[in-house]
């Protein structure tokens, strides 16, 4: 198994239970049901973790849309653009292994931020991942793509 470094965790966020607020975290703990303290924990394991690239925010800024990190609903904000990675790609981050499960679908929440965001970020909002190996992710952790080598 080969691991290729692709970037770092820039910021971590969780959605709080009984609230629409998102809180920035220095670390998160994950198990097979998702992010332990997130309000979406144990809801849909294929959508346990939303990963968004800083590039999405840059794209918004290029269209004069100023939104703070965390606004797109991400749990992991990374400094690498992962939107080209296929479903099934595994990422090693901290002590966790995540597997890309699907592209993020657009939701009404984006329209509330700015009317142009849904069309602007149609293919650039984020990707969902499920937890393969539980553990802990910290801000600043390196991200590796796991490449299974067959002989």
KAQUIUR-V887383 format. One line per field, one symbol per residue. phi: phi as a letter, one per 20 degrees, with the letter a starting at -180 (. if undefined). burial: 1 if it has 16 or more other C-alpha atoms within 10 Angstrom, else 0. A space follows every 10 residues. Layout:
BEGIN
phi->???
burial->???
END
This chain:
BEGIN
phi->.dcdfcrcfe bccceeflbe eddfcebcdc cfepegeefe gmebffcfcd dceggfffff ffdlddcfgn fenfeddcec eefeffgnfd ddclddcdcf daffeecfgf fffafeggff dgdcercecd eecfrccdgn gfdceedeed d
burial->0000001111 1111100000 0100001111 1111110111 1000111111 1111111001 0000100011 0111111111 1110000001 1111011111 1111010001 0000001100 1011111111 1101111111 1111110000 0
END
